[in-house]
Amino acid sequence: MIRSLEKFRTTAAALAFGAILAAAPSAALADPVRIAFGDIATVESLHLLIALERAKEMGLELEVTYLKSEDIAAQAVVGGQADIGIGGPYALIQKVNAPIRMFLQLSQLSFFPVVNSEFYQDWEDLDGQEIAVHSRGSGTEAIMRLMADRHGISYSNISYVPGAEVRTGALLQGNVKATIVDSSGKRILEDEAPGKFVFLPVDDVSATDEALFANTAFLERDPEAVATLIEAILSTWREIAADPKSIVALREQYNLLPDATPEMVADIEPYFTEAVALGMPLNGGGEEAARDDFQFYTISGALEGEAAELKVEDFWEFGPLNTALAKLGTK
């Protein structure tokens, strides 16, 4: 079971965010919509970066702060230093009664548990071994804990290594022997070290990987800004779903990821072609997705209680999403 997220209350987390905030003084301003991104900007977040640029074109003043983990980003939203965060804070909302609500599903779980074949071959080999996942309470952790439960094993330790690209690199370098990667990481491992890694089977899951969430005070204060942001994101998602190749030109148009390596640039189109094939949430998830989450996260241990007894409104606020969909229509 996923442990109570006590670190969200800790002074260390608050101080860590404060130190980063001091390096970006403008983040303290009240007028911009302040987004706390608990990760680095990478190929897998390129469509979101494009959507943020489009939201600015629609009149939103946005201020994005990149933090070292989703934990600190969530703490920033809880404490009011940021308005919006990115992640899946189910456990935080339930266990700590955090004043935040999710309002838009960005992506669904699509990950691949993988092991170095020199050490492991199957799930049973991971009994008593260390694994690495994205962050505490993340979908990657939920999948790995769920698989451990189903296969009757336990891990000696779970390390938190943010970024699928970072975990992929750690596998190639031999610093990690068992972890979970995204589709881009899977292709890289297969291309650069064919036969060295084994991808472990998982049952089909349907659950939110990442969502946008906000402080409830902000949602009540500025639902129009939230609806505008949702509109920018969904319209971008739909454009890319209609033509995955378009994201290459959009990156150039907005001059995003300027320091990307040639290998990263080459991976953009394949990554989003596969993302579209797997399915992007073109309507923002909604109540049906939330109830799917309850099924998955109660089984995996991120949520306590019976799925049927959990209330969507305790975790999600769909008013701004409905406003955006009334304008955009549904897909």
C-alpha positions as CSV (number, residue, x, y, z in Angstrom):
1,M,0.0,0.0,0.0
2,I,1.2,3.5,-0.8
3,R,2.3,5.2,2.4
4,S,0.8,8.3,3.8
5,L,2.4,11.3,2.0
6,E,3.7,13.0,5.1
7,K,6.4,14.8,3.2
8,F,3.8,17.1,1.8
9,R,3.5,18.7,5.2
10,T,7.2,18.9,5.9
11,T,9.2,22.0,6.4
12,A,11.9,20.6,4.1
13,A,9.5,20.5,1.2
14,A,8.3,24.1,1.9
15,L,11.9,25.3,2.2
16,A,12.9,23.6,-1.0
17,F,10.1,25.3,-2.9
18,G,10.9,28.6,-1.2
19,A,14.5,28.4,-2.4
20,I,13.4,27.8,-5.9
21,L,10.8,30.6,-5.6
22,A,13.5,32.9,-4.5
23,A,15.3,32.2,-7.7
24,A,12.2,33.2,-9.7
25,P,10.9,36.4,-7.9
26,S,8.1,37.0,-10.4
27,A,6.4,33.8,-9.3
28,A,5.1,35.6,-6.2
29,L,2.9,37.9,-8.2
30,A,-0.8,37.3,-7.8
31,D,-2.0,38.2,-11.3
32,P,-0.4,35.6,-13.5
33,V,-1.7,32.0,-13.4
34,R,1.2,30.3,-11.6
35,I,1.8,26.7,-12.8
36,A,4.1,24.4,-10.8
37,F,5.6,21.8,-13.1
38,G,7.3,19.0,-11.0
39,D,9.5,17.8,-13.9
40,I,11.8,19.1,-16.6
41,A,10.6,20.1,-20.0
42,T,11.1,17.1,-22.3
43,V,9.7,15.6,-25.5
44,E,6.9,13.9,-23.6
45,S,5.6,17.3,-22.4
46,L,6.0,19.1,-25.7
47,H,2.3,19.2,-26.5
48,L,1.6,20.8,-23.1
49,L,4.3,23.4,-23.7
50,I,2.6,24.2,-27.0
51,A,-0.8,24.4,-25.4
52,L,0.6,26.9,-22.8
53,E,1.9,29.1,-25.5
54,R,-1.5,29.1,-27.1
55,A,-3.2,29.9,-23.8
56,K,-0.9,33.0,-23.7
57,E,-2.1,33.9,-27.2
58,M,-5.6,33.7,-25.9
59,G,-4.9,36.3,-23.3
60,L,-3.8,34.3,-20.3
61,E,-0.7,35.5,-18.4
62,L,1.0,32.3,-17.4
63,E,4.1,31.8,-15.2
64,V,5.6,28.3,-15.2
65,T,8.1,27.2,-12.5
66,Y,10.0,24.0,-13.0
67,L,10.5,22.1,-9.8
68,K,12.6,19.0,-9.0
69,S,9.6,16.8,-8.2
70,E,5.8,16.5,-8.3
71,D,5.9,16.4,-4.4
72,I,7.2,19.9,-4.2
73,A,4.9,21.1,-7.0
74,A,1.9,19.7,-5.1
75,Q,3.1,21.4,-1.9
76,A,3.3,24.7,-3.7
77,V,-0.3,24.4,-4.9
78,V,-1.5,23.3,-1.4
79,G,0.3,26.2,0.2
80,G,-0.9,28.8,-2.3
81,Q,2.5,29.6,-3.8
82,A,1.2,28.2,-7.1
83,D,-2.3,28.0,-8.6
84,I,-2.0,24.9,-10.8
85,G,0.1,21.7,-10.6
86,I,0.5,18.7,-12.8
87,G,0.2,15.1,-11.5
88,G,-2.3,12.7,-10.0
89,P,-2.6,13.7,-6.3
90,Y,-5.3,11.3,-5.3
91,A,-3.5,10.1,-2.1
92,L,-2.6,13.7,-1.1
93,I,-6.3,14.8,-1.4
94,Q,-7.6,11.8,0.6
95,K,-4.9,11.3,3.2
96,V,-4.1,14.9,4.0
97,N,-7.4,16.5,3.0
98,A,-5.5,18.9,0.8
99,P,-7.5,21.8,-0.5
100,I,-6.9,20.9,-4.2
101,R,-9.0,19.4,-7.0
102,M,-8.1,17.9,-10.3
103,F,-9.9,19.5,-13.3
104,L,-8.4,18.0,-16.5
105,Q,-7.0,14.6,-17.5
106,L,-3.9,15.2,-19.5
107,S,-2.9,11.6,-20.1
108,Q,-3.7,8.0,-19.3
109,L,-1.3,5.4,-18.0
110,S,0.9,3.9,-20.8
111,F,4.0,2.6,-19.2
112,F,6.3,-0.4,-19.5
113,P,7.9,-2.1,-16.6
114,V,11.4,-3.2,-17.6
115,V,14.3,-5.1,-16.1
116,N,17.9,-5.7,-17.1
117,S,17.9,-9.3,-18.4
118,E,21.4,-9.9,-16.9
119,F,19.8,-9.8,-13.5
120,Y,16.0,-10.5,-13.8
121,Q,13.7,-12.2,-16.3
122,D,10.2,-12.0,-14.7
123,W,8.1,-10.5,-11.9
124,E,9.1,-13.2,-9.5
125,D,12.7,-12.3,-9.8
126,L,12.0,-8.8,-8.4
127,D,10.9,-10.2,-5.0
128,G,13.2,-8.5,-2.5
129,Q,14.8,-6.3,-5.1
130,E,14.9,-2.5,-5.6
131,I,12.9,-0.7,-8.3
132,A,12.7,2.9,-9.5
133,V,9.5,4.9,-10.3
134,H,8.7,8.5,-11.2
135,S,7.5,9.9,-7.9
136,R,5.7,9.1,-4.7
137,G,2.0,8.5,-5.4
138,S,2.5,8.6,-9.2
139,G,0.9,6.2,-11.7
140,T,4.2,4.5,-12.3
141,E,4.4,3.6,-8.6
142,A,0.7,2.5,-8.6
143,I,1.4,0.1,-11.5
144,M,4.5,-1.4,-9.9
145,R,2.8,-1.8,-6.5
146,L,-0.3,-3.4,-8.2
147,M,1.9,-5.8,-10.1
148,A,3.8,-6.8,-6.9
149,D,0.5,-7.5,-5.2
150,R,-0.8,-9.6,-8.1
151,H,2.4,-11.6,-8.3
152,G,2.8,-12.1,-4.6
153,I,6.2,-10.3,-4.3
154,S,7.5,-7.3,-2.4
155,Y,10.3,-4.8,-3.2
156,S,13.2,-4.1,-0.9
157,N,13.0,-0.5,-1.8
158,I,11.3,2.0,-4.1
159,S,13.5,4.8,-5.4
160,Y,12.0,7.9,-6.9
161,V,13.6,9.0,-10.1
162,P,11.6,11.8,-11.9
163,G,11.5,11.7,-15.7
164,A,11.1,8.7,-18.0
165,E,14.1,9.8,-20.0
166,V,16.2,9.9,-16.9
167,R,15.1,6.4,-15.9
168,T,15.8,5.1,-19.4
169,G,19.3,6.6,-19.3
170,A,19.9,5.0,-15.9
171,L,19.0,1.6,-17.3
172,L,21.4,2.0,-20.2
173,Q,24.2,3.1,-17.9
174,G,23.6,0.2,-15.5
175,N,22.6,2.5,-12.5
176,V,19.1,1.0,-12.4
177,K,18.2,-2.6,-13.0
178,A,14.4,-2.5,-12.7
179,T,12.1,0.4,-13.4
180,I,9.2,1.6,-15.6
181,V,9.5,3.7,-18.7
182,D,7.2,5.3,-21.3
183,S,6.8,4.3,-25.0
184,S,9.7,6.6,-26.0
185,G,12.0,4.9,-23.4
186,K,10.9,1.5,-24.6
187,R,11.9,2.4,-28.2
188,I,15.3,3.8,-27.1
189,L,16.1,0.6,-25.1
190,E,15.1,-1.6,-27.9
191,D,17.2,0.4,-30.4
192,E,20.3,1.0,-28.4
193,A,20.5,-2.3,-26.5
194,P,18.5,-5.0,-28.3
195,G,17.9,-8.1,-26.2
196,K,19.4,-6.6,-23.0
197,F,16.1,-5.6,-21.4
198,V,13.0,-7.6,-20.7
199,F,9.6,-5.8,-20.7
200,L,7.4,-7.4,-18.1
201,P,3.7,-8.0,-18.8
202,V,0.9,-5.9,-17.2
203,D,-2.8,-6.3,-17.3
204,D,-4.8,-3.7,-19.1
205,V,-5.3,-0.6,-17.0
206,S,-7.3,2.5,-17.6
207,A,-6.4,5.3,-15.2
208,T,-5.2,8.9,-15.2
209,D,-1.5,9.2,-15.4
210,E,-1.3,13.0,-15.2
211,A,-3.9,15.6,-14.6
212,L,-4.0,19.4,-14.0
213,F,-5.0,20.2,-10.4
214,A,-5.5,23.5,-8.7
215,N,-6.0,25.1,-5.3
216,T,-9.8,25.2,-4.6
217,A,-9.5,28.9,-3.8
218,F,-8.1,29.6,-7.2
219,L,-10.8,27.4,-8.9
220,E,-13.5,29.4,-7.2
221,R,-11.8,32.8,-7.9
222,D,-11.0,32.4,-11.6
223,P,-12.9,29.6,-13.3
224,E,-12.8,31.6,-16.6
225,A,-9.0,31.4,-16.7
226,V,-9.1,27.7,-16.0
227,A,-11.7,27.2,-18.8
228,T,-9.4,29.1,-21.2
229,L,-6.4,27.0,-20.3
230,I,-8.5,23.8,-20.8
231,E,-9.7,25.1,-24.2
232,A,-6.1,25.7,-25.3
233,I,-5.0,22.2,-24.2
234,L,-7.9,20.3,-25.7
235,S,-7.7,22.1,-29.0
236,T,-4.0,21.3,-29.1
237,W,-4.6,17.7,-28.2
238,R,-7.2,17.4,-31.0
239,E,-4.9,19.0,-33.6
240,I,-2.1,16.6,-32.8
241,A,-4.5,13.6,-32.7
242,A,-5.6,14.6,-36.2
243,D,-2.0,14.9,-37.5
244,P,0.8,13.8,-35.2
245,K,3.4,15.2,-37.6
246,S,2.1,18.7,-36.9
247,I,3.8,18.8,-33.5
248,V,7.2,19.1,-35.2
249,A,6.2,22.3,-37.0
250,L,4.5,23.6,-33.8
251,R,7.7,23.1,-31.8
252,E,9.6,25.2,-34.4
253,Q,6.8,27.9,-34.4
254,Y,7.1,28.4,-30.7
255,N,10.8,27.8,-30.4
256,L,10.3,25.1,-27.7
257,L,13.0,22.7,-26.4
258,P,15.7,24.8,-28.1
259,D,18.5,22.7,-26.4
260,A,17.0,19.4,-27.5
261,T,19.6,17.0,-28.9
262,P,19.2,15.6,-32.5
263,E,18.2,12.3,-31.0
264,M,15.4,14.0,-28.9
265,V,14.2,15.9,-32.0
266,A,14.1,12.7,-34.0
267,D,11.9,11.1,-31.4
268,I,9.2,13.7,-31.4
269,E,7.2,12.5,-34.3
270,P,7.4,8.7,-33.4
271,Y,6.6,9.5,-29.7
272,F,3.4,11.4,-30.6
273,T,2.4,9.1,-33.4
274,E,2.4,6.3,-30.8
275,A,0.7,8.5,-28.2
276,V,-2.1,9.2,-30.6
277,A,-2.4,5.5,-31.5
278,L,-2.7,4.6,-27.8
279,G,-5.3,7.3,-27.3
280,M,-5.2,10.9,-26.0
281,P,-8.0,12.2,-23.7
282,L,-9.6,14.6,-26.2
283,N,-12.5,15.4,-23.9
284,G,-10.5,15.9,-20.7
285,G,-11.5,12.7,-19.0
286,G,-14.6,13.7,-17.1
287,E,-16.6,11.7,-14.6
288,E,-16.2,8.4,-16.4
289,A,-12.4,8.7,-16.3
290,A,-12.6,9.6,-12.6
291,R,-14.5,6.5,-11.8
292,D,-12.1,4.4,-13.7
293,D,-9.4,5.9,-11.6
294,F,-11.2,4.9,-8.4
295,Q,-11.2,1.3,-9.6
296,F,-7.5,1.3,-10.4
297,Y,-6.2,3.3,-7.5
298,T,-8.1,1.5,-4.8
299,I,-6.8,-1.8,-6.1
300,S,-3.2,-0.5,-6.3
301,G,-3.5,1.1,-2.8
302,A,-3.2,4.8,-3.7
303,L,-6.8,5.3,-2.5
304,E,-8.4,3.8,0.5
305,G,-11.9,2.4,0.6
306,E,-14.3,0.9,-1.9
307,A,-14.3,2.5,-5.4
308,A,-18.1,2.6,-5.5
309,E,-18.2,4.6,-2.3
310,L,-15.8,7.3,-3.4
311,K,-17.3,10.6,-4.6
312,V,-16.0,12.3,-7.7
313,E,-16.6,15.8,-6.3
314,D,-14.2,15.0,-3.5
315,F,-11.3,14.8,-6.0
316,W,-12.4,16.6,-9.2
317,E,-14.0,19.9,-10.3
318,F,-15.5,19.7,-13.8
319,G,-17.2,23.1,-14.1
320,P,-14.4,24.7,-16.2
321,L,-14.1,21.6,-18.3
322,N,-17.8,21.7,-19.1
323,T,-17.5,25.3,-20.0
324,A,-14.7,24.5,-22.4
325,L,-16.5,21.6,-24.0
326,A,-19.6,23.6,-24.5
327,K,-17.5,25.9,-26.7
328,L,-15.3,23.2,-28.4
329,G,-17.8,20.4,-28.6
330,T,-17.0,16.8,-27.8
331,K,-14.9,14.3,-29.8
